[in-house]
Amino acid sequence: MKGGKALDRDAREFLHALMAEQRRLAAKAAGFLAGYVLVATTSYVLLDVYVPESNAADAWVGVFDWALGYLVFLAVMHRGGLTAGGPRTGIGTYFVLDLLIAIPVFLGLLALFVPGLYLLMRWLPAYSRALMTHDGVVRAMGWSWERTAPWQRPLAMAMLLPLVPFAVFALAILADSLVYEHFGWTGYVVLSLVLNVASSLGSAGLTVYCVAAYKLVLDPDAVPGNGSDEGADHPFGTITPQA
């Protein structure tokens, strides 16, 4: 019922389409996503094992992980068929946008946690918008805020899935001292592996969600892979399935 606790029909259809789009993107870019998880996890585990106290090494691996995440973002956009005509901007715009989003999101997470997640949800489509237009970072963030406004509930529900690995990450951090006390060095290595696999999976999942959300809020009339028949009566209009 509209305005009630249950999602109305348009919101349900949007949620189903968003989940389907995430599955489609994950399948299209599976190799890139798996490669990112493998490389990022390996890098951080080696850092934890061999140079756990090195701030310099930690910084370099962090920069490497960020650049790798940018490449995976480009790969998901490209494999998802969302870069027609080529990107309009590059890594510099991505960096500035990432910084402008990260600061308020971080503060929101520190304050009450949920506000940080809410801001992230509202601004994630801005990454794709900034890449594919000459809007600039501020206008891309404004565009994302405006376009996500009607779909906040289904966007929030769909975002829960890529956040699950981060919940595992948080629980593993809480278990750090306990694991080391009872299982020693072996437990430390295994915990590092769990932490970094969870973190990498979460980052990969948010990248897929980010691009899928952009696709939906950009053009809700053309949602691929939702299982509808061509020409079916749909609240978003006529949908033509894609291969």
C-alpha positions in Angstrom: 0.0 0.0 0.0 1.4 3.4 -1.0 2.7 5.2 2.0 2.6 2.1 4.2 5.3 -0.3 5.4 5.0 -2.5 2.3 6.6 -1.4 -0.9 4.2 -0.2 -3.5 4.1 -1.9 -6.9 6.6 0.5 -8.6 9.0 0.2 -5.8 8.8 -3.6 -5.8 9.4 -3.7 -9.6 12.3 -1.3 -9.2 13.8 -3.5 -6.5 13.4 -6.7 -8.6 14.9 -4.9 -11.6 17.8 -3.6 -9.5 18.6 -7.1 -8.1 18.4 -8.5 -11.6 20.7 -5.8 -12.9 23.3 -6.6 -10.2 23.2 -10.2 -11.2 23.6 -9.3 -14.9 26.6 -7.0 -14.2 28.2 -9.5 -11.8 28.0 -12.2 -14.5 29.3 -9.9 -17.3 32.3 -8.8 -15.2 32.8 -11.9 -13.2 36.4 -12.3 -14.3 37.4 -8.8 -13.3 35.6 -9.0 -10.0 37.2 -12.3 -9.1 40.6 -11.0 -10.1 40.1 -7.9 -7.9 39.1 -10.0 -4.9 42.1 -12.3 -5.4 44.7 -9.6 -6.0 43.4 -7.2 -3.3 43.1 -10.0 -0.7 46.6 -11.4 -1.5 48.1 -7.9 -1.2 46.6 -7.2 2.2 47.3 -10.7 3.6 51.0 -10.4 2.6 51.1 -7.0 4.2 49.6 -8.4 7.4 52.0 -11.3 7.5 55.3 -9.8 6.5 55.1 -6.0 7.3 52.2 -5.5 9.7 53.8 -2.5 11.4 54.9 -0.6 8.2 52.8 2.5 7.7 54.5 3.2 4.4 53.7 -0.3 3.0 50.1 0.0 4.2 49.8 3.3 2.4 51.2 1.9 -0.9 48.9 -1.1 -0.8 46.0 1.2 0.0 46.8 3.3 -3.1 47.2 0.2 -5.2 43.8 -1.1 -4.0 42.1 2.2 -4.7 43.5 2.2 -8.3 42.5 -1.4 -8.8 39.0 -0.5 -7.6 38.9 2.2 -10.2 39.8 -0.2 -13.0 37.2 -2.7 -11.8 34.6 0.1 -11.8 35.5 0.9 -15.4 35.3 -2.8 -16.3 31.9 -3.2 -14.8 30.7 -0.1 -16.6 32.1 -1.3 -19.9 31.0 -4.9 -19.6 27.5 -3.7 -18.6 27.2 -1.7 -21.8 27.1 1.7 -20.1 30.1 3.4 -21.7 28.8 4.0 -25.2 30.9 6.7 -26.8 33.6 6.3 -24.2 34.1 7.9 -20.8 34.0 11.7 -20.7 36.3 12.0 -17.7 39.1 10.0 -16.0 40.8 9.1 -12.8 41.2 12.6 -11.6 37.5 13.3 -11.5 37.0 9.9 -9.9 39.5 10.8 -7.2 38.0 14.2 -6.4 34.5 12.7 -6.3 35.7 9.8 -4.1 37.2 12.4 -1.7 34.0 14.5 -1.6 31.8 11.5 -0.9 34.2 9.8 1.5 34.5 12.7 4.0 30.7 13.1 4.8 30.1 9.4 4.6 33.0 8.7 7.1 31.7 11.4 9.5 28.2 9.9 9.2 29.5 6.5 10.0 31.3 7.9 13.0 28.3 9.8 14.3 25.4 7.3 14.1 26.6 4.8 11.4 23.3 4.8 9.5 23.6 8.3 8.2 26.9 7.4 6.6 25.3 4.4 4.8 22.4 6.6 3.8 24.6 9.3 2.2 26.6 6.5 0.4 23.4 5.1 -1.0 22.3 8.5 -2.3 25.6 9.4 -3.9 26.9 6.1 -5.3 25.3 6.6 -8.8 27.3 9.9 -9.0 30.5 7.9 -9.9 29.0 6.7 -13.1 27.4 10.0 -13.9 30.7 11.8 -13.4 32.4 9.3 -15.7 29.9 9.6 -18.5 29.2 13.3 -18.5 31.0 16.6 -18.2 28.8 17.6 -15.3 31.7 17.8 -12.8 31.7 16.2 -9.4 29.3 18.6 -7.6 26.6 18.4 -10.3 27.0 14.6 -10.5 26.4 14.4 -6.8 23.3 16.6 -7.1 22.0 14.6 -10.0 22.5 11.4 -8.0 20.7 12.8 -5.0 17.8 13.9 -7.1 17.4 10.7 -9.1 17.6 8.4 -6.1 15.0 10.4 -4.1 11.9 8.5 -5.4 13.6 5.1 -4.9 15.2 5.3 -1.5 13.5 2.2 0.1 14.3 -0.3 -2.7 17.8 1.1 -3.0 18.3 0.7 0.7 17.0 -2.9 0.6 19.2 -3.8 -2.4 22.2 -2.3 -0.7 22.0 -4.8 2.2 23.5 -7.6 0.2 26.9 -6.0 -0.6 27.1 -4.8 3.0 27.0 -8.3 4.4 30.8 -8.9 3.8 31.5 -5.7 5.7 29.5 -7.0 8.6 31.6 -10.2 8.6 34.7 -7.9 8.4 33.5 -6.0 11.5 32.8 -9.2 13.5 36.3 -10.6 12.5 37.9 -7.4 13.8 36.1 -7.8 17.2 37.4 -11.4 17.3 41.0 -10.4 16.6 42.6 -10.5 20.1 40.5 -13.6 21.0 41.6 -15.5 18.0 45.3 -14.7 18.5 45.2 -15.6 22.2 43.7 -19.1 21.5 45.1 -20.0 18.1 48.4 -18.0 17.9 50.0 -17.2 14.6 48.0 -19.6 12.5 44.8 -18.0 13.8 46.2 -14.6 13.0 46.9 -15.6 9.4 43.4 -17.2 9.0 41.7 -14.2 10.5 43.7 -11.9 8.1 42.5 -14.0 5.2 38.8 -13.8 6.4 39.1 -10.0 7.0 40.5 -9.3 3.6 38.3 -11.6 1.6 35.3 -10.0 3.3 36.6 -6.5 2.6 37.4 -7.2 -1.0 34.1 -9.0 -1.6 32.2 -6.0 -0.1 34.1 -3.5 -2.3 33.4 -5.6 -5.4 29.7 -5.9 -4.4 29.3 -2.2 -3.8 30.9 -1.5 -7.2 28.3 -3.7 -8.9 25.5 -2.1 -6.8 26.8 1.4 -7.7 26.7 0.7 -11.4 23.3 -1.1 -11.3 21.8 1.8 -9.3 23.1 4.2 -11.9 21.5 2.2 -14.7 18.2 2.1 -12.9 17.9 5.7 -11.9 19.3 6.8 -15.3 16.7 5.0 -17.4 14.1 3.0 -15.5 12.2 2.4 -18.8 14.9 0.0 -20.1 15.9 -2.5 -17.5 17.6 -5.6 -18.9 17.4 -9.1 -17.4 14.2 -8.7 -15.3 12.6 -11.8 -16.8 9.7 -9.8 -18.3 8.4 -10.7 -21.8 8.9 -8.1 -24.5 6.0 -5.7 -24.6 4.8 -6.8 -21.2 2.7 -4.3 -19.2 5.2 -2.9 -16.7 5.2 0.2 -14.5 8.4 1.3 -16.1 7.0 0.9 -19.6 7.8 -1.6 -22.4 10.8 -3.6 -21.6 12.9 -5.4 -24.2 15.1 -8.2 -22.7 18.7 -8.2 -23.7 20.9 -11.2 -24.3 
